[in-house]
Amino acid sequence: MRLDYSIPDHHQKVFETISEQARKLGQPVYVVGGYVRDYYLERLKEEPDIDLVTIGSGITLAEKLHKTLKGSSLAVYKQFGTAQVKYHDLELEFVGARKESYRRDSRKPIVEDGTLEDDQLRRDLTINALSWSLNAENYGELLDPFGGMDDLDARIVRTPIDPHQTFSDDPLRMMRAIRFASQLQFTIHEETFQAITDMAERINIISKERILEELNKIILAPVPSTGFAMLFKSGLLKQFFHEMHNLHGVKEINGQRHKDNFWHTLQVLDNVAEKSDDLWLRWAAIMHDIAKPPTQRFDETVGWTFHGHDALGAKWTKSIFRRLGLPLDERMRYVSKLVRLHLRPIALVSDEVSDSAIRRLIYEAGDYIDDLMALCRADITSKNEYKVKKFRQNFAHVEEKIKEVEQKDRIRNWKNPLSGDEIMEALDLEPCKTIGDVKKAVKEAILNGDIPNDHDAAYGYMMDHKDEFLNQH
């Protein structure tokens, strides 16, 4: 099959240049993997990574190409035998064809130079073993040794050889199989999925960083629940994220059941994914009910309760992020705050909404208020259409109230109108605890609506209560 007009012209020109430089070196070269797969799926990226395999030294070919392409940059990784050439919007990865063999107790392969066939045999999936020749005698020809095109047409993910061998060689390929099935909305072949189930425990020899990279790609898939369902059913999920796995299950006492919190969480995640591509808002959806299992209680009067799961889930966020290798910075604090606050808007829906309650919610959520409301909307998963409609109507009322209060009182990212220096001067104080007491009292007065959110009102409130503050001092 010839390379045709649907490949961007500048990609074509780079391929032709690579072909010419490889010919001069006497090294056959092939485009392999994701670029070829995505071409046939009509989903080429604007700035693609292009993998190339050559029979010989990938570093030598990359160096020669770099000298030819003016304005390109070169990075060489001798320990891996690879090199990268960056040229405008392209990242070109070069490697020499190789064959690999593994010892059972190690994920590090013994690597030797090999043929194109050897290199294809070590590919993780049939759809990733597709390649194009860039050689003069058959330039643009599709090489498909394992029926990858048939699997693309059938929307199937499978390994090119015995899946037990493929996953034993590199257990991360189990995560990759699920990730590609989730991203492409393909089905994993029965034998391949069975092998993942059989070998799930072997994922434990893989570093948390490599697992997390695949997990985040699953979370960012169009319908992330499909990937998580496969992680759960295969047994992979409980190997590295047991808290989420433990959400599964339903208990029954006196005929009263609760919803399965695992499948509910996946529905919330999908609901969020319909509205946002933000990875951390999706993580908040994953974590929002994570602490329900240990807080689960049965009350004869009200049935099943999960009191405190919001606070405990927020507390767990840091330890779970640390174990999974997620960042412990503002992104973690964002997720933790949304988990801690995710019940608050729902509580406002069921009560008569006061300005004071709205102010406190805005104050605590700050710039995250819109994302918090998006999470709470996604959390409405009842099968009772009337109930869902009523909740959404009430939520719309709360959101309108938030806009009104914020416009009037400017509470989002609120800062106290009074500074410590001003308080010390007005009350003739040295640095002491009373200054903090004054600030707290002013904050409460503003949030309660006793005084407006401005400097003069805050100063007047302080002076009106001057004796109380000084008596406490």
Secondary structure, 3 states (H helix, E strand, C coil): CCCCCCCCHHHHHHHHHHHHHHHHHCCCEEEECHHHHHHHCCCCCCCCEEEEEECCCHHHHHHHHHHHCCCCEEEEECCCCEEEEEECCEEEEEEECEEEECCCCCCCCEEEECCHHHHHHCCCCHHHCCEEECCHHHCCCEECCCCHHHHHHHCEECCCCCHHHHHHHCCHHHHHHHHHHHHHCCEECHHHHHHHHHCHHHHHHCCHHHHHHHHHHHHCCCCHHHHHHHHHHHCCHHHHCHHHHCCCCCCEECCEECCCHHHHHHHHHHHHHHHCCCHHHHHHHHHCCCCHHHHCEEECCCEEECCCHHHHHHHHHHHHHHHHCCCCCHHHHHHHHHHHHCCHHHHHHHCCCCHHHHHHHHHHHHHHHHHHHHHHHHCCCCCCHHHHHHHHHHHHHHHHHHHHHHHHHCCCCCCCCCCHHHHHHHHCCCCCHHHHHHHHHHHHHHHHCCCCCCHHHHHHHHHHCHHHHHHHC
